[in-house]
């Protein structure tokens, strides 16, 4: 008798390191809520190859959603108060890491605010099978069903069939010329390889202004349960 399993279920998945997140602590008291374009310009001035590097992405800086009676503002002109625990991350291909580490200690001007970054540490992408992007560029800011259809088409273009998706908050990022309409997106029940692929390649345009970048998340079921409480 000959018997061969399709896969070794006990085999541990090894996360590739060809694209990683470089995480910096932030020395900055405040930033505008809508700082996407100003942050891009500040980073591009230091890392002149950023625009041409297709797998590079700039995560926007986020304070806490809530805490100690403080609620994250939603008005574009509002200011975010940043703590010592606030992090800033760049998603970069491995060969760009040495150059990007030289941002440590640099004083950068993000709009009217000075930003100083600490010595960074490297973070592998997550093999978690639920991932979340705060900003996906869309033509359907107010139509959730149409947005999900658009996201599904973009995923299929990358060979990924989404099993579970949930859209979230709509947001407009102000840019010179045309603003970017975005919605958040959670994708659940991916294969590990699919999750890594989407973290590496993103979804849709705008990686340099924080769009299409996925992070691990606790999952759709947990979100639904918290919304029902």
Secondary structure as the mmCIF struct_conf table of DSSP 4:
data_model
#
loop_
_struct_conf.conf_type_id
_struct_conf.id
_struct_conf.beg_label_comp_id
_struct_conf.beg_label_asym_id
_struct_conf.beg_label_seq_id
_struct_conf.end_label_comp_id
_struct_conf.end_label_asym_id
_struct_conf.end_label_seq_id
BEND BEND1 UNK A 6 UNK A 7
TURN_TY1_P TURN_TY1_P1 UNK A 9 UNK A 10
BEND BEND2 UNK A 11 UNK A 11
HELX_LH_PP_P HELX_LH_PP_P1 UNK A 12 UNK A 16
BEND BEND3 UNK A 18 UNK A 18
STRN STRN1 UNK A 19 UNK A 27
BEND BEND4 UNK A 29 UNK A 29
STRN STRN2 UNK A 30 UNK A 32
BEND BEND5 UNK A 33 UNK A 33
HELX_RH_AL_P HELX_RH_AL_P1 UNK A 36 UNK A 46
TURN_TY1_P TURN_TY1_P2 UNK A 48 UNK A 52
TURN_TY1_P TURN_TY1_P3 UNK A 54 UNK A 55
STRN STRN3 UNK A 57 UNK A 58
HELX_LH_PP_P HELX_LH_PP_P2 UNK A 59 UNK A 61
BEND BEND6 UNK A 65 UNK A 65
STRN STRN4 UNK A 66 UNK A 67
TURN_TY1_P TURN_TY1_P4 UNK A 68 UNK A 69
STRN STRN5 UNK A 70 UNK A 71
BEND BEND7 UNK A 75 UNK A 75
TURN_TY1_P TURN_TY1_P5 UNK A 76 UNK A 77
STRN STRN6 UNK A 79 UNK A 81
TURN_TY1_P TURN_TY1_P6 UNK A 84 UNK A 85
STRN STRN7 UNK A 87 UNK A 93
HELX_RH_3T_P HELX_RH_3T_P1 UNK A 94 UNK A 96
HELX_RH_AL_P HELX_RH_AL_P2 UNK A 97 UNK A 100
HELX_RH_3T_P HELX_RH_3T_P2 UNK A 101 UNK A 103
TURN_TY1_P TURN_TY1_P7 UNK A 104 UNK A 105
STRN STRN8 UNK A 107 UNK A 110
TURN_TY1_P TURN_TY1_P8 UNK A 111 UNK A 112
STRN STRN9 UNK A 113 UNK A 117
STRN STRN10 UNK A 121 UNK A 124
HELX_LH_PP_P HELX_LH_PP_P3 UNK A 125 UNK A 126
BEND BEND8 UNK A 129 UNK A 129
STRN STRN11 UNK A 131 UNK A 137
BEND BEND9 UNK A 139 UNK A 139
BEND BEND10 UNK A 141 UNK A 142
HELX_RH_AL_P HELX_RH_AL_P3 UNK A 144 UNK A 157
TURN_TY1_P TURN_TY1_P9 UNK A 158 UNK A 159
BEND BEND11 UNK A 163 UNK A 163
STRN STRN12 UNK A 164 UNK A 173
BEND BEND12 UNK A 176 UNK A 178
STRN STRN13 UNK A 180 UNK A 188
BEND BEND13 UNK A 189 UNK A 189
HELX_RH_AL_P HELX_RH_AL_P4 UNK A 192 UNK A 201
BEND BEND14 UNK A 203 UNK A 205
HELX_RH_3T_P HELX_RH_3T_P3 UNK A 207 UNK A 209
TURN_TY1_P TURN_TY1_P10 UNK A 210 UNK A 210
BEND BEND15 UNK A 212 UNK A 212
STRN STRN14 UNK A 215 UNK A 216
BEND BEND16 UNK A 218 UNK A 218
HELX_RH_AL_P HELX_RH_AL_P5 UNK A 220 UNK A 228
#
